[in-house]
Amino acid sequence: MAIVLGKPGVDGLSEAVSVLREWQYDGAPMQLHPGDLGWFWREGAEATAAAVRTWSRDGQLLAVGLLDGPRLLRMTMASDAQRDEELAQQVVADVTEPECGVLPEGRVNIEAPKGALIQELLSEEGWKADEPWTPLRRALTEPVEDPGVRIEVVGQGQADVFAAVLRAAFDGSSFTDQRWSAMAAGLPYTDARCLLAYDDQGDAVAAVTVWSAGPGRPGLLEPMGVHRDHRRHGHGEAITVAAAAALQKLGSSSALVCTPSSNVGAVATYKSAGFQQRPEVRDRYREA
């Protein structure tokens, strides 16, 4: 059977989320996580569906992609399909031809698991390696230490505070309590938590969202940010430790995060919170 490119629609998102959960395992290369779809869900279910692409054979999903912006495709495959030659060739063909509706003409990027055959085929087609990112992992087999600050789990009543901290943590962020509500209504948020850290004066100083992929599977931190007015006080480390504890409570086997290698402060923060640095990964990009 031929490989079929699909655009699932809102009704098909549950299957995409389900297979992404199944494909997560400890020791896997850094890859698209159900939490990535969950974070995108802040734009709403219809926008999320419009950004998802799938590749299947005989009705079985083999790969899922997320258009995280118009020029970045983040994707992963089932572990036994990452070296599937027919799949890799079809994906490369679909992302190369703008009329397929995956990526437009001009400069575009693809994020795919390290070691997947698509990486080699894209390289042969002239796609270059982009700037490095650093994945980090913390095993959750041992009890997680106390973060040393007050941590609150965010509900609708704290959504405006959570949104304000994120806006103050990320330049250009437009996150709002309405977007929090949209995200919290999404399928992946069933296994997620938003946390706020407070300092001794009672100010909300850091925020994080954690996404479980189910018991015994790695969970994801996305995003984590510290309010710009409260940096360099250890709040990033504290909220990251709290995130690991929250994932452990949700049954996750480990906690994952990935940040640009150029963001040396973020890498240092995650390492101070008990995360182990893993080999760098790089997108593939095509010149304009």
C-alpha positions as CSV (number, residue, x, y, z in Angstrom):
1,M,0.0,0.0,0.0
2,A,1.2,3.5,-0.8
3,I,2.0,6.1,1.9
4,V,-0.9,8.6,2.2
5,L,-0.5,12.2,3.4
6,G,-3.4,13.3,5.6
7,K,-4.8,16.3,7.2
8,P,-6.9,14.9,10.0
9,G,-9.3,17.6,11.0
10,V,-10.6,18.2,14.6
11,D,-12.1,14.7,14.7
12,G,-8.8,13.1,13.8
13,L,-6.8,14.8,16.5
14,S,-7.5,12.2,19.1
15,E,-5.8,9.5,17.0
16,A,-2.8,11.7,16.4
17,V,-2.4,12.5,20.1
18,S,-2.9,8.8,20.9
19,V,-0.1,7.5,18.7
20,L,2.2,10.3,19.8
21,R,1.7,9.0,23.4
22,E,2.4,5.5,22.3
23,W,5.6,6.5,20.5
24,Q,7.3,8.0,23.5
25,Y,9.8,5.8,25.3
26,D,12.9,6.4,27.5
27,G,16.0,6.3,25.3
28,A,14.2,7.6,22.2
29,P,15.7,10.5,20.3
30,M,14.2,13.9,21.1
31,Q,11.0,13.9,19.1
32,L,7.5,15.5,18.7
33,H,5.6,14.9,21.9
34,P,1.8,15.0,22.6
35,G,2.7,18.0,24.8
36,D,3.8,19.9,21.7
37,L,0.3,19.5,20.3
38,G,-1.0,20.4,23.7
39,W,0.9,23.7,23.8
40,F,-0.2,24.5,20.2
41,W,-3.8,23.9,21.3
42,R,-3.7,27.4,22.9
43,E,-4.7,28.5,19.4
44,G,-7.8,26.4,19.5
45,A,-8.8,22.9,18.3
46,E,-9.4,24.0,14.7
47,A,-6.1,25.8,14.4
48,T,-4.3,22.7,15.8
49,A,-6.0,20.4,13.4
50,A,-5.1,22.7,10.5
51,A,-1.4,22.5,11.6
52,V,-1.3,18.7,11.9
53,R,-0.1,16.4,9.0
54,T,-0.1,12.6,9.1
55,W,1.4,9.9,7.0
56,S,-0.2,6.4,7.0
57,R,0.0,3.1,5.2
58,D,-3.1,0.9,4.9
59,G,-4.9,3.1,7.5
60,Q,-2.0,2.9,10.1
61,L,-0.4,6.1,11.2
62,L,3.4,6.0,10.7
63,A,4.3,9.6,11.1
64,V,2.8,12.8,12.6
65,G,3.9,16.3,11.9
66,L,3.0,19.7,13.4
67,L,3.4,22.9,11.4
68,D,4.7,25.1,14.3
69,G,4.5,28.2,12.3
70,P,4.2,28.4,8.5
71,R,7.8,27.4,7.8
72,L,8.7,24.8,10.5
73,L,7.5,21.2,10.4
74,R,8.1,19.3,13.6
75,M,7.6,15.6,13.1
76,T,8.2,12.1,14.4
77,M,7.5,8.5,13.4
78,A,6.8,5.2,15.0
79,S,10.0,3.7,16.2
80,D,9.8,0.8,13.7
81,A,9.2,3.3,10.9
82,Q,12.1,5.7,11.4
83,R,14.2,3.7,8.9
84,D,11.3,2.9,6.6
85,E,12.5,3.9,3.1
86,E,9.2,4.2,1.5
87,L,7.9,6.5,4.3
88,A,11.1,8.6,4.3
89,Q,11.0,9.1,0.5
90,Q,7.3,10.0,0.5
91,V,7.8,12.5,3.4
92,V,10.7,14.2,1.6
93,A,8.7,14.4,-1.6
94,D,5.7,15.9,0.2
95,V,7.7,18.5,2.0
96,T,9.6,19.4,-1.2
97,E,6.6,20.1,-3.3
98,P,4.7,23.3,-2.1
99,E,1.5,22.1,-3.8
100,C,1.3,19.2,-1.3
101,G,0.4,21.8,1.3
102,V,3.0,20.8,3.9
103,L,5.6,23.5,3.5
104,P,5.7,26.6,1.2
105,E,8.4,27.8,-1.1
106,G,11.4,29.6,0.3
107,R,13.4,29.0,3.5
108,V,11.8,26.2,5.6
109,N,12.9,23.9,8.5
110,I,12.1,20.3,9.4
111,E,12.7,18.9,12.9
112,A,12.8,15.1,12.8
113,P,14.3,12.5,15.2
114,K,18.1,12.1,15.1
115,G,18.9,8.9,13.2
116,A,15.7,8.8,11.2
117,L,16.2,8.0,7.5
118,I,14.6,11.3,6.5
119,Q,17.6,13.1,7.9
120,E,19.9,11.4,5.5
121,L,17.5,11.9,2.5
122,L,17.1,15.6,3.2
123,S,20.9,16.0,3.4
124,E,21.2,14.3,0.0
125,E,18.7,16.7,-1.3
126,G,20.8,19.7,-0.1
127,W,19.1,20.5,3.1
128,K,21.6,21.8,5.7
129,A,21.9,21.4,9.4
130,D,20.6,24.4,11.4
131,E,21.7,25.8,14.8
132,P,22.1,23.2,17.6
133,W,19.5,22.6,20.3
134,T,20.3,20.8,23.6
135,P,17.9,18.1,24.9
136,L,18.0,17.4,28.6
137,R,16.5,14.6,30.6
138,R,15.9,13.8,34.3
139,A,15.0,10.2,35.3
140,L,12.1,10.1,37.8
141,T,12.9,6.7,39.4
142,E,14.0,8.4,42.7
143,P,12.0,10.8,44.8
144,V,12.2,14.4,43.6
145,E,13.5,17.0,46.2
146,D,11.4,19.8,47.5
147,P,11.7,22.9,45.3
148,G,12.0,25.2,48.3
149,V,9.3,27.7,47.2
150,R,5.5,27.8,47.2
151,I,4.1,26.0,44.1
152,E,0.5,26.2,43.0
153,V,-1.3,24.2,40.4
154,V,-3.1,26.5,38.0
155,G,-6.8,26.4,37.5
156,Q,-9.1,28.8,35.7
157,G,-8.9,31.2,38.7
158,Q,-5.1,31.6,38.3
159,A,-5.1,31.6,34.5
160,D,-4.6,35.3,34.3
161,V,-1.6,35.2,36.7
162,F,-0.1,32.3,34.8
163,A,-0.5,34.2,31.5
164,A,1.0,37.4,32.9
165,V,4.1,35.5,34.1
166,L,4.6,33.9,30.6
167,R,4.2,37.3,28.9
168,A,6.8,38.7,31.3
169,A,9.1,35.7,30.7
170,F,9.1,35.6,26.9
171,D,9.5,38.7,24.7
172,G,6.7,39.1,22.2
173,S,4.5,36.5,24.0
174,S,0.7,37.1,23.4
175,F,-0.4,34.4,25.8
176,T,-3.7,35.2,27.6
177,D,-6.1,33.6,30.1
178,Q,-8.3,32.9,27.1
179,R,-5.5,31.0,25.4
180,W,-4.9,29.1,28.7
181,S,-8.6,28.1,28.6
182,A,-8.3,26.8,25.0
183,M,-5.2,24.9,25.9
184,A,-6.8,23.4,29.0
185,A,-9.7,22.2,26.9
186,G,-7.5,20.2,24.6
187,L,-7.1,16.5,24.6
188,P,-3.4,16.4,25.7
189,Y,-4.2,18.6,28.8
190,T,-5.9,15.6,30.3
191,D,-2.3,14.5,31.3
192,A,-0.9,18.0,32.0
193,R,-0.5,20.6,34.7
194,C,0.4,24.3,34.8
195,L,2.4,25.4,37.8
196,L,3.3,28.8,39.3
197,A,6.2,29.5,41.7
198,Y,5.9,32.3,44.3
199,D,8.6,34.1,46.1
200,D,8.7,35.1,49.8
201,Q,6.8,38.3,49.1
202,G,3.9,36.3,47.5
203,D,4.7,37.4,43.9
204,A,4.3,34.9,41.1
205,V,7.8,34.6,39.7
206,A,8.0,31.6,37.4
207,A,5.6,29.3,35.4
208,V,5.8,26.0,33.7
209,T,3.5,23.5,31.9
210,V,4.2,19.8,32.1
211,W,2.8,17.2,29.7
212,S,2.6,13.5,30.6
213,A,2.4,10.9,27.8
214,G,1.0,8.4,30.2
215,P,2.4,6.2,33.0
216,G,5.9,4.8,32.3
217,R,6.6,7.2,29.5
218,P,8.7,10.4,29.3
219,G,6.9,13.7,30.0
220,L,7.7,17.1,28.6
221,L,8.3,20.6,30.0
222,E,6.8,23.2,27.5
223,P,7.1,26.0,28.2
224,M,9.1,27.1,31.3
225,G,9.8,30.8,32.0
226,V,10.9,33.1,34.8
227,H,9.4,36.6,35.1
228,R,12.0,39.1,33.8
229,D,11.8,41.1,37.0
230,H,12.6,38.1,39.2
231,R,15.6,36.4,37.4
232,R,18.9,35.3,38.9
233,H,17.3,34.2,42.2
234,G,17.0,30.5,41.6
235,H,13.4,30.6,40.5
236,G,14.0,28.8,37.3
237,E,15.7,25.9,39.1
238,A,12.9,25.8,41.6
239,I,10.0,25.7,39.1
240,T,11.9,23.0,37.1
241,V,12.3,20.8,40.1
242,A,8.6,21.3,40.8
243,A,7.9,20.3,37.2
244,A,9.8,17.1,37.6
245,A,7.8,16.3,40.8
246,A,4.5,17.0,39.0
247,L,5.5,14.6,36.2
248,Q,6.5,12.0,38.6
249,K,3.1,12.3,40.3
250,L,1.5,11.8,36.9
251,G,3.4,8.6,36.5
252,S,6.0,9.8,34.0
253,S,9.3,7.8,33.8
254,S,11.4,10.8,33.0
255,A,11.2,14.5,32.3
256,L,12.4,16.0,29.0
257,V,13.1,19.5,27.8
258,C,14.9,21.0,24.8
259,T,16.4,24.5,24.5
260,P,18.6,26.3,22.0
261,S,22.3,25.5,22.8
262,S,23.0,29.2,22.5
263,N,20.8,29.8,25.6
264,V,23.5,28.8,28.0
265,G,21.5,30.2,30.9
266,A,18.6,27.9,30.3
267,V,20.9,24.8,29.8
268,A,22.6,25.7,33.2
269,T,19.2,26.1,34.9
270,Y,18.0,22.7,33.8
271,K,21.3,21.0,34.8
272,S,21.1,22.6,38.2
273,A,17.6,21.1,38.5
274,G,19.0,17.6,38.0
275,F,18.6,17.2,34.2
276,Q,21.3,15.5,32.3
277,Q,22.5,17.1,29.0
278,R,22.1,14.8,26.0
279,P,23.8,15.1,22.5
280,E,22.8,18.1,20.5
281,V,20.1,17.9,17.8
282,R,19.6,20.1,14.7
283,D,16.8,20.9,12.4
284,R,17.3,20.6,8.7
285,Y,16.7,23.7,6.6
286,R,16.3,24.5,2.9
287,E,17.6,27.8,1.6
288,A,15.2,30.2,0.0
